[in-house]
Amino acid sequence: MKDQRASRRFDCVVVGAGMVGAAAASLLARSGFSVAVIEQAEPAPFDATRPVGLRVSAFSPGSADILSEAGAWRQIERQRHSAYRRMRVEDRDEHAVLEFDAAEFGLEHLGTIVENDLVQWSLWQSLLAMGGVELFCPDEVLEISSDRNGRSLRMASGSTLECSLLVGADGINSGIRTMLGIDQDYWEYGQYGLVSVVESETPNPGVAWQRFLEGGPLAFLPLSDGTSSIVWSLPEAEARRLAEIEEDSFLAELSDAVAGSEGHWPDRVVSCGPRAIFPLTMRLSKTYMARRSVLIGDAAHAVHPLAGQGVNLGLLDAAGLVEVLIGARQDGLDFTDDRVLEKYARWRRSEAEVMARGMHGIRGLFVPEELGPLRRLGMGLVAGSWTAKEAFIRRATGRNRNAPALARGSSLTDLLHPTTDTQKRVRNHT
């Protein structure tokens, strides 16, 4: 890609071209901003002949709309993906059950399971194909300095990039966040997530299934070939044990964990692919902004995978940032003014805090067995309340009232040339 030694200037420099960073860069460029993207390694081409990877995500309908505006969703839909229309959440002894059906809420589906590699590759292809974006890859930022017009970035390649706005999208161990001096609240759960692709006696019928067990939740997510991607939250020692035991022994323990769901899928697990584990943490940056700089995605926050909302939160960050910057430009404001960036930071940090602390609290409610009666009472109340179920679905689908307009039916064209209807969707997030 680019390796230009002379200093170059852009409206926005996005550091990190993972799913969230690449989506943000595409949306910004399509909105008329000049954009540079800095990435350490170009993603490998997606190969649909290989087995399904371990890294998959459940993309909400709101996130699918954002990825569509970023020019990637059509490419994703041409490859393997799995929409799910039902969701079932069980207490460990099935005394309480929550069920959601897309048709019940007038939706085509509740979400879509896609491999992360496919999403990142599709977004990368979108960036390569469009104007207004320059890719600096492989490269990385060594130093950030300020000038009166923005930020100056000294690169490993020897290049210097200057920008009005720096966007840190370089992941959970963000170097940009560290350079900006932004601190985080940090929680360690002492748990790991075990992931694998498994096959049950009966193919997954397109349902996202989750059961709360003594050590943590176990989730099955549907894949396009009828197999399932599992995420099993466990104490660290137990996760390591299950990752290392023989496959037959693992399958037996996994089948025991799903047993007892009479008349409901899943049934006995008969095979599995490779297993991997990763630590579960919660991180929430103290702020999402510094002078002429913002954080998005995992650089800003990381939540427990309990509700599968990590990447969705990041895509909502990207859409929210673009919405705020377009609005500032239309109002004749400097889009890098502290007041503009504070508007983005307050809005998106508030939403992430609701999700992060909500998942933190739910996890605390479901792990101790002594809270079983209270847990079952709460699930029963939600199951019996249309209002509570609708509120849950709105947030899970990325279309709650405080979500960015791109997740709630608006297009970039709507934002760039607003009508009265669009203005109703775009809220004053202050």
Rosetta blueprint (number, residue, H / E / L):
1 M L
2 K L
3 D L
4 Q L
5 R L
6 A L
7 S L
8 R E
9 R E
10 F E
11 D E
12 C E
13 V E
14 V E
15 V E
16 G L
17 A L
18 G L
19 M H
20 V H
21 G H
22 A H
23 A H
24 A H
25 A H
26 S H
27 L H
28 L H
29 A H
30 R H
31 S L
32 G L
33 F L
34 S L
35 V E
36 A E
37 V E
38 I E
39 E L
40 Q L
41 A L
42 E L
43 P L
44 A L
45 P L
46 F L
47 D L
48 A L
49 T L
50 R L
51 P L
52 V L
53 G L
54 L L
55 R L
56 V E
57 S E
58 A E
59 F E
60 S L
61 P H
62 G H
63 S H
64 A H
65 D H
66 I H
67 L H
68 S H
69 E H
70 A L
71 G L
72 A L
73 W H
74 R H
75 Q H
76 I H
77 E H
78 R L
79 Q L
80 R L
81 H L
82 S E
83 A E
84 Y E
85 R L
86 R E
87 M E
88 R E
89 V E
90 E E
91 D L
92 R L
93 D L
94 E L
95 H L
96 A L
97 V E
98 L E
99 E E
100 F E
101 D E
102 A H
103 A H
104 E H
105 F H
106 G L
107 L L
108 E L
109 H L
110 L L
111 G E
112 T E
113 I E
114 V E
115 E E
116 N H
117 D H
118 L H
119 V H
120 Q H
121 W H
122 S H
123 L H
124 W H
125 Q H
126 S H
127 L H
128 L H
129 A H
130 M L
131 G L
132 G L
133 V E
134 E E
135 L E
136 F E
137 C L
138 P L
139 D L
140 E L
141 V E
142 L E
143 E E
144 I E
145 S E
146 S E
147 D E
148 R L
149 N L
150 G E
151 R E
152 S E
153 L E
154 R E
155 M E
156 A L
157 S L
158 G L
159 S L
160 T E
161 L E
162 E E
163 C E
164 S E
165 L E
166 L E
167 V E
168 G E
169 A L
170 D L
171 G L
172 I L
173 N L
174 S L
175 G H
176 I H
177 R H
178 T H
179 M H
180 L H
181 G L
182 I L
183 D L
184 Q E
185 D E
186 Y E
187 W E
188 E E
189 Y E
190 G E
191 Q E
192 Y E
193 G E
194 L E
195 V E
196 S E
197 V E
198 V E
199 E E
200 S E
201 E L
202 T L
203 P L
204 N L
205 P L
206 G L
207 V E
208 A E
209 W E
210 Q E
211 R E
212 F E
213 L L
214 E L
215 G L
216 G L
217 P E
218 L E
219 A E
220 F E
221 L E
222 P E
223 L L
224 S L
225 D L
226 G L
227 T L
228 S E
229 S E
230 I E
231 V E
232 W E
233 S E
234 L E
235 P E
236 E H
237 A H
238 E H
239 A H
240 R H
241 R H
242 L H
243 A H
244 E H
245 I L
246 E L
247 E H
248 D H
249 S H
250 F H
251 L H
252 A H
253 E H
254 L H
255 S H
256 D H
257 A H
258 V H
259 A L
260 G L
261 S L
262 E L
263 G L
264 H L
265 W L
266 P L
267 D L
268 R L
269 V E
270 V E
271 S E
272 C E
273 G L
274 P L
275 R L
276 A E
277 I E
278 F E
279 P E
280 L E
281 T E
282 M E
283 R E
284 L E
285 S E
286 K L
287 T L
288 Y L
289 M E
290 A E
291 R L
292 R L
293 S E
294 V E
295 L E
296 I L
297 G H
298 D H
299 A H
300 A L
301 H E
302 A E
303 V L
304 H L
305 P H
306 L H
307 A H
308 G L
309 Q L
310 G H
311 V H
312 N H
313 L H
314 G H
315 L H
316 L H
317 D H
318 A H
319 A H
320 G H
321 L H
322 V H
323 E H
324 V H
325 L H
326 I H
327 G H
328 A H
329 R H
330 Q H
331 D L
332 G L
333 L L
334 D L
335 F L
336 T L
337 D L
338 D H
339 R H
340 V H
341 L H
342 E H
343 K H
344 Y H
345 A H
346 R H
347 W H
348 R H
349 R H
350 S H
351 E H
352 A H
353 E H
354 V H
355 M H
356 A H
357 R H
358 G H
359 M H
360 H H
361 G H
362 I H
363 R H
364 G H
365 L H
366 F H
367 V L
368 P L
369 E H
370 E H
371 L H
372 G H
373 P H
374 L H
375 R H
376 R H
377 L H
378 G H
379 M H
380 G H
381 L H
382 V H
383 A H
384 G L
385 S L
386 W H
387 T H
388 A H
389 K H
390 E H
391 A H
392 F H
393 I H
394 R H
395 R H
396 A H
397 T L
398 G L
399 R L
400 N L
401 R L
402 N L
403 A L
404 P L
405 A H
406 L H
407 A H
408 R H
409 G L
410 S L
411 S L
412 L H
413 T H
414 D H
415 L H
416 L H
417 H L
418 P L
419 T L
420 T H
421 D H
422 T H
423 Q H
424 K H
425 R H
426 V L
427 R L
428 N L
429 H L
430 T L
